[in-house]
């Protein structure tokens, strides 16, 4: 397995959870190092941190997929580690085989790694509540304006219906 992260703590967590006598965990510190390490080591699983120094996990995943498409690299199983639920949209664009949202726990990480390595995929859902907990002030204003617009359209439709069919009071 290969882990790409510039976080020592994250690398230690992944190694402690997944590394054992049957699984050697290699590490690179930047996305730019991943392609060479994958060609050299041919890992069963590539774990990419979304935020890796000069080339993030999304760009690294797309780079590996591009190299696969050009037949310069064997197909890889890629697990992307996201910083927050709002990153799920990016993960969906990355062509990764699965993703997890930090903070990680060993039980979820083991299950996700096993699923992705076996070709089954692992895609953690994000609740609306989780997204709302991380929204910025700008996101909040936009969401409230859209909800207000939606509610006003609904009220106008009801009013028009009532007036045209004489079912309401004028």
PASEBA-1860 file (N, C-alpha, C; in nm, 3 decimals):
! residues 170
1> XXXXXXXX> 0.084/-0.116/0.000/0.000/0.000/0.000/0.090/0.123/0.000 ~ 0.040/0.228/-0.064/0.112/0.355/-0.069/0.023/0.464/-0.012 ~ 0.076/0.545/0.079/0.005/0.658/0.137/0.075/0.785/0.093 ~ -0.003/0.880/0.043/0.052/1.010/0.003/-0.006/1.117/0.093 ~ 0.076/1.169/0.182/0.035/1.275/0.272/0.157/1.349/0.323 ~ 0.138/1.477/0.353/0.247/1.552/0.415/0.224/1.564/0.566 ~ 0.125/1.493/0.618/0.094/1.493/0.760/0.152/1.368/0.826 ~ 0.247/1.387/0.916/0.306/1.274/0.987/0.202/1.200/1.071
9> XXXXXXXX> 0.113/1.275/1.134/0.010/1.214/1.218/-0.082/1.123/1.136 ~ -0.124/1.171/1.019/-0.211/1.090/0.933/-0.138/0.966/0.884 ~ -0.014/0.982/0.842/0.065/0.867/0.795/0.080/0.764/0.907 ~ 0.104/0.810/1.029/0.117/0.718/1.143/-0.014/0.645/1.171 ~ -0.127/0.717/1.162/-0.258/0.654/1.183/-0.285/0.545/1.080 ~ -0.258/0.575/0.953/-0.282/0.477/0.847/-0.190/0.357/0.864 ~ -0.063/0.381/0.894/0.032/0.272/0.913/-0.008/0.185/1.032 ~ -0.047/0.248/1.142/-0.086/0.172/1.262/-0.211/0.088/1.238
17> XXXXXXXX> -0.303/0.140/1.157/-0.429/0.070/1.131/-0.414/-0.040/1.027 ~ -0.341/-0.012/0.919/-0.339/-0.105/0.806/-0.209/-0.184/0.791 ~ -0.102/-0.134/0.847/0.026/-0.202/0.833/0.036/-0.322/0.926 ~ 0.083/-0.433/0.872/0.109/-0.553/0.952/0.206/-0.641/0.876 ~ 0.219/-0.766/0.916/0.313/-0.857/0.850/0.277/-0.882/0.704 ~ 0.149/-0.873/0.671/0.103/-0.898/0.534/0.093/-0.773/0.449 ~ 0.098/-0.655/0.513/0.077/-0.530/0.440/0.184/-0.428/0.478 ~ 0.270/-0.398/0.382/0.370/-0.295/0.402/0.314/-0.162/0.355
25> XXXXXXXX> 0.325/-0.060/0.440/0.274/0.072/0.407/0.392/0.162/0.370 ~ 0.396/0.202/0.242/0.497/0.297/0.197/0.438/0.437/0.200 ~ 0.525/0.537/0.201/0.476/0.675/0.210/0.556/0.767/0.119 ~ 0.482/0.860/0.057/0.543/0.973/-0.010/0.482/1.099/0.049 ~ 0.555/1.210/0.040/0.512/1.334/0.104/0.446/1.435/0.011 ~ 0.441/1.404/-0.118/0.378/1.498/-0.212/0.310/1.421/-0.325 ~ 0.212/1.486/-0.384/0.141/1.425/-0.495/0.230/1.399/-0.616 ~ 0.329/1.486/-0.636/0.419/1.471/-0.750/0.503/1.344/-0.742
33> XXXXXXXX> 0.522/1.290/-0.621/0.601/1.168/-0.601/0.520/1.040/-0.623 ~ 0.389/1.051/-0.628/0.303/0.933/-0.631/0.324/0.848/-0.756 ~ 0.324/0.909/-0.873/0.334/0.833/-0.997/0.458/0.743/-0.998 ~ 0.574/0.800/-0.966/0.697/0.722/-0.963/0.693/0.610/-0.860 ~ 0.638/0.641/-0.743/0.629/0.539/-0.638/0.533/0.427/-0.676 ~ 0.425/0.460/-0.743/0.329/0.358/-0.787/0.393/0.269/-0.893 ~ 0.463/0.328/-0.988/0.531/0.247/-1.092/0.634/0.154/-1.031 ~ 0.707/0.204/-0.931/0.812/0.124/-0.868/0.757/0.014/-0.777
41> XXXXXXXX> 0.656/0.047/-0.695/0.608/-0.045/-0.593/0.488/-0.130/-0.635 ~ 0.410/-0.084/-0.730/0.287/-0.153/-0.772/0.201/-0.191/-0.650 ~ 0.155/-0.091/-0.573/0.077/-0.121/-0.452/-0.063/-0.173/-0.484 ~ -0.121/-0.246/-0.391/-0.258/-0.293/-0.405/-0.358/-0.179/-0.382 ~ -0.315/-0.077/-0.309/-0.402/0.034/-0.275/-0.318/0.162/-0.265 ~ -0.373/0.272/-0.321/-0.311/0.403/-0.309/-0.405/0.489/-0.226 ~ -0.356/0.539/-0.113/-0.435/0.624/-0.024/-0.382/0.766/-0.039 ~ -0.471/0.857/-0.082/-0.432/0.996/-0.109/-0.502/1.091/-0.013
49> XXXXXXXX> -0.426/1.171/0.056/-0.480/1.280/0.137/-0.525/1.389/0.040 ~ -0.641/1.448/0.063/-0.690/1.552/-0.028/-0.593/1.670/-0.033 ~ -0.541/1.708/0.082/-0.449/1.822/0.089/-0.305/1.771/0.100 ~ -0.238/1.757/-0.014/-0.098/1.716/-0.013/-0.019/1.828/-0.080 ~ 0.062/1.896/-0.005/0.156/1.996/-0.056/0.128/2.054/-0.193 ~ 0.214/2.024/-0.288/0.212/2.090/-0.418/0.112/2.032/-0.518 ~ 0.065/1.912/-0.496/-0.030/1.848/-0.589/-0.128/1.768/-0.504 ~ -0.248/1.817/-0.490/-0.346/1.756/-0.400/-0.393/1.619/-0.443
57> XXXXXXXX> -0.469/1.556/-0.357/-0.519/1.421/-0.382/-0.606/1.411/-0.505 ~ -0.687/1.513/-0.531/-0.774/1.508/-0.648/-0.690/1.511/-0.776 ~ -0.595/1.604/-0.785/-0.510/1.613/-0.904/-0.426/1.487/-0.920 ~ -0.379/1.432/-0.809/-0.298/1.310/-0.814/-0.381/1.192/-0.864 ~ -0.504/1.181/-0.817/-0.592/1.074/-0.862/-0.617/1.086/-1.012 ~ -0.646/1.206/-1.058/-0.670/1.227/-1.202/-0.544/1.199/-1.284 ~ -0.428/1.232/-1.229/-0.302/1.203/-1.297/-0.284/1.052/-1.312 ~ -0.309/0.977/-1.205/-0.296/0.831/-1.214/-0.394/0.774/-1.315
65> XXXXXXXX> -0.517/0.823/-1.317/-0.616/0.775/-1.414/-0.573/0.808/-1.557 ~ -0.515/0.925/-1.577/-0.467/0.964/-1.708/-0.355/0.869/-1.754 ~ -0.266/0.837/-1.665/-0.156/0.745/-1.698/-0.209/0.605/-1.727 ~ -0.312/0.563/-1.654/-0.376/0.433/-1.683/-0.437/0.435/-1.822 ~ -0.508/0.544/-1.855/-0.573/0.556/-1.986/-0.473/0.554/-2.100 ~ -0.353/0.605/-2.076/-0.248/0.603/-2.177/-0.167/0.474/-2.174 ~ -0.210/0.379/-2.093/-0.144/0.248/-2.078/0.001/0.259/-2.032 ~ 0.030/0.366/-1.958/0.163/0.382/-1.902/0.168/0.333/-1.757
73> XXXXXXXX> 0.052/0.292/-1.705/0.041/0.248/-1.567/-0.071/0.145/-1.556 ~ -0.049/0.042/-1.478/-0.154/-0.057/-1.454/-0.266/0.008/-1.373 ~ -0.389/-0.041/-1.385/-0.500/0.016/-1.308/-0.471/0.012/-1.157 ~ -0.507/0.120/-1.090/-0.483/0.135/-0.947/-0.615/0.146/-0.872 ~ -0.613/0.103/-0.748/-0.726/0.123/-0.655/-0.691/0.244/-0.570 ~ -0.778/0.346/-0.572/-0.747/0.473/-0.506/-0.853/0.505/-0.401 ~ -0.805/0.533/-0.279/-0.890/0.577/-0.169/-0.848/0.720/-0.135 ~ -0.943/0.813/-0.140/-0.917/0.955/-0.115/-0.965/0.990/0.026
81> XXXXXXXX> -0.879/1.058/0.101/-0.913/1.100/0.238/-0.952/1.248/0.236 ~ -1.078/1.275/0.267/-1.132/1.411/0.259/-1.123/1.483/0.393 ~ -1.111/1.615/0.386/-1.101/1.694/0.508/-1.237/1.725/0.570 ~ -1.340/1.732/0.488/-1.475/1.767/0.538/-1.580/1.716/0.440 ~ -1.701/1.712/0.486/-1.810/1.661/0.403/-1.831/1.738/0.275 ~ -1.805/1.868/0.279/-1.824/1.950/0.160/-1.730/1.910/0.047 ~ -1.623/1.835/0.078/-1.528/1.791/-0.024/-1.577/1.672/-0.105 ~ -1.693/1.619/-0.071/-1.747/1.505/-0.144/-1.768/1.539/-0.292
89> XXXXXXXX> -1.809/1.661/-0.321/-1.825/1.701/-0.462/-1.693/1.685/-0.537 ~ -1.585/1.734/-0.479/-1.452/1.720/-0.542/-1.415/1.574/-0.558 ~ -1.442/1.497/-0.455/-1.408/1.355/-0.460/-1.480/1.286/-0.575 ~ -1.603/1.325/-0.601/-1.679/1.267/-0.711/-1.618/1.297/-0.847 ~ -1.542/1.406/-0.856/-1.478/1.444/-0.982/-1.338/1.381/-0.997 ~ -1.288/1.319/-0.891/-1.149/1.273/-0.888/-1.125/1.136/-0.950 ~ -1.231/1.065/-0.981/-1.224/0.929/-1.035/-1.160/0.830/-0.938 ~ -1.161/0.863/-0.809/-1.112/0.771/-0.706/-1.212/0.657/-0.690
97> XXXXXXXX> -1.165/0.544/-0.640/-1.251/0.427/-0.619/-1.329/0.436/-0.489 ~ -1.292/0.530/-0.405/-1.362/0.548/-0.280/-1.308/0.668/-0.206 ~ -1.385/0.711/-0.103/-1.339/0.821/-0.021/-1.393/0.807/0.120 ~ -1.319/0.868/0.212/-1.356/0.874/0.353/-1.342/1.019/0.398 ~ -1.419/1.053/0.500/-1.413/1.188/0.555/-1.342/1.181/0.690 ~ -1.239/1.266/0.706/-1.168/1.274/0.833/-1.256/1.342/0.936 ~ -1.238/1.313/1.062/-1.132/1.231/1.121/-1.157/1.083/1.096 ~ -1.047/1.010/1.085/-1.054/0.866/1.059/-1.061/0.790/1.190
105> XXXXXXXX> -1.122/0.675/1.185/-1.109/0.581/1.295/-1.067/0.448/1.234 ~ -1.001/0.367/1.311/-0.939/0.246/1.255/-1.041/0.149/1.197 ~ -1.159/0.139/1.257/-1.260/0.046/1.206/-1.305/0.087/1.066 ~ -1.340/0.213/1.048/-1.384/0.262/0.916/-1.271/0.254/0.814 ~ -1.152/0.289/0.855/-1.038/0.286/0.762/-1.010/0.144/0.714 ~ -1.015/0.047/0.805/-0.994/-0.093/0.765/-1.100/-0.138/0.666 ~ -1.225/-0.106/0.695/-1.335/-0.146/0.606/-1.323/-0.078/0.469 ~ -1.292/0.050/0.468/-1.280/0.124/0.342/-1.164/0.071/0.259
113> XXXXXXXX> -1.049/0.051/0.323/-0.931/0.001/0.251/-0.957/-0.137/0.193 ~ -1.020/-0.225/0.270/-1.050/-0.360/0.220/-1.147/-0.354/0.103 ~ -1.249/-0.270/0.113/-1.348/-0.259/0.004/-1.285/-0.206/-0.123 ~ -1.209/-0.098/-0.113/-1.148/-0.038/-0.231/-1.044/-0.132/-0.291 ~ -0.961/-0.194/-0.208/-0.859/-0.287/-0.259/-0.923/-0.406/-0.331 ~ -1.042/-0.445/-0.288/-1.113/-0.557/-0.351/-1.196/-0.513/-0.472 ~ -1.196/-0.383/-0.502/-1.269/-0.334/-0.618/-1.416/-0.305/-0.594 ~ -1.457/-0.299/-0.468/-1.598/-0.274/-0.437/-1.632/-0.127/-0.419
121> XXXXXXXX> -1.534/-0.043/-0.398/-1.560/0.099/-0.376/-1.606/0.128/-0.234 ~ -1.589/0.251/-0.192/-1.631/0.295/-0.059/-1.658/0.444/-0.068 ~ -1.784/0.482/-0.053/-1.822/0.622/-0.067/-1.906/0.663/0.053 ~ -1.845/0.738/0.143/-1.916/0.778/0.264/-2.017/0.887/0.232 ~ -2.141/0.867/0.274/-2.243/0.969/0.249/-2.223/1.088/0.343 ~ -2.278/1.200/0.304/-2.271/1.321/0.386/-2.413/1.365/0.415 ~ -2.440/1.391/0.541/-2.574/1.436/0.578/-2.588/1.586/0.554 ~ -2.710/1.628/0.535/-2.739/1.770/0.518/-2.695/1.847/0.642
129> XXXXXXXX> -2.713/1.788/0.759/-2.673/1.851/0.885/-2.522/1.874/0.887 ~ -2.446/1.775/0.839/-2.301/1.787/0.836/-2.259/1.901/0.743 ~ -2.321/1.910/0.627/-2.288/2.018/0.534/-2.322/2.154/0.594 ~ -2.436/2.162/0.663/-2.476/2.289/0.724/-2.380/2.331/0.833 ~ -2.322/2.234/0.904/-2.229/2.266/1.012/-2.101/2.330/0.959 ~ -2.068/2.307/0.832/-1.945/2.360/0.773/-1.969/2.472/0.673 ~ -2.093/2.520/0.661/-2.117/2.623/0.562/-2.062/2.758/0.607 ~ -2.016/2.835/0.511/-1.963/2.968/0.540/-2.079/3.067/0.546
137> XXXXXXXX> -2.050/3.189/0.585/-2.154/3.293/0.589/-2.212/3.314/0.449 ~ -2.127/3.315/0.348/-2.174/3.331/0.210/-2.266/3.216/0.169 ~ -2.229/3.092/0.205/-2.314/2.977/0.177/-2.450/2.992/0.245 ~ -2.448/3.037/0.370/-2.571/3.055/0.446/-2.662/3.159/0.380 ~ -2.607/3.272/0.340/-2.687/3.377/0.275/-2.746/3.324/0.145 ~ -2.666/3.256/0.064/-2.716/3.201/-0.063/-2.827/3.099/-0.039 ~ -2.807/3.011/0.058/-2.908/2.909/0.087/-3.038/2.973/0.133 ~ -3.030/3.073/0.221/-3.151/3.138/0.270/-3.223/3.214/0.159
145> XXXXXXXX> -3.149/3.281/0.071/-3.213/3.351/-0.042/-3.282/3.254/-0.136 ~ -3.218/3.139/-0.163/-3.280/3.039/-0.249/-3.406/2.980/-0.185 ~ -3.400/2.956/-0.054/-3.518/2.904/0.015/-3.631/3.006/0.013 ~ -3.598/3.132/0.031/-3.699/3.239/0.028/-3.762/3.248/-0.110 ~ -3.680/3.243/-0.214/-3.730/3.248/-0.351/-3.823/3.130/-0.378 ~ -3.782/3.012/-0.334/-3.862/2.891/-0.354/-3.996/2.904/-0.282 ~ -3.995/2.953/-0.159/-4.119/2.969/-0.083/-4.210/3.073/-0.145 ~ -4.155/3.181/-0.197/-4.236/3.285/-0.261/-4.303/3.234/-0.388
153> XXXXXXXX> -4.233/3.154/-0.467/-4.293/3.095/-0.587/-4.411/3.007/-0.551 ~ -4.394/2.929/-0.445/-4.501/2.837/-0.401/-4.624/2.917/-0.359 ~ -4.606/3.026/-0.286/-4.717/3.110/-0.241/-4.787/3.175/-0.360 ~ -4.711/3.226/-0.456/-4.770/3.290/-0.574/-4.852/3.191/-0.654 ~ -4.804/3.069/-0.670/-4.878/2.969/-0.745/-5.011/2.940/-0.676 ~ -5.010/2.927/-0.545/-5.133/2.900/-0.471/-5.230/3.015/-0.485 ~ -5.182/3.139/-0.479/-5.268/3.256/-0.489/-5.331/3.263/-0.628 ~ -5.251/3.241/-0.732/-5.303/3.243/-0.868/-5.411/3.135/-0.886
161> XXXXXXXX> -5.384/3.019/-0.834/-5.479/2.909/-0.846/-5.612/2.947/-0.781 ~ -5.604/3.004/-0.663/-5.725/3.042/-0.591/-5.803/3.151/-0.664 ~ -5.737/3.249/-0.719/-5.805/3.359/-0.788/-5.871/3.309/-0.917 ~ -5.802/3.230/-0.995/-5.855/3.187/-1.123/-5.972/3.090/-1.108 ~ -5.974/3.015/-1.004/-6.079/2.914/-0.988/-6.182/2.952/-0.881 ~ -6.175/3.071/-0.828/-6.270/3.120/-0.728/-6.278/3.027/-0.607 ~ -6.164/2.967/-0.569/-6.164/2.881/-0.452/-6.110/2.952/-0.329 ~ -6.067/3.074/-0.343/-6.009/3.145/-0.230/-6.085/3.273/-0.205
169> XX> -6.044/3.343/-0.105/-6.105/3.472/-0.077/-6.022/3.581/-0.140 ~ -6.088/3.685/-0.196/-6.018/3.796/-0.261/-6.016/3.915/-0.171
END
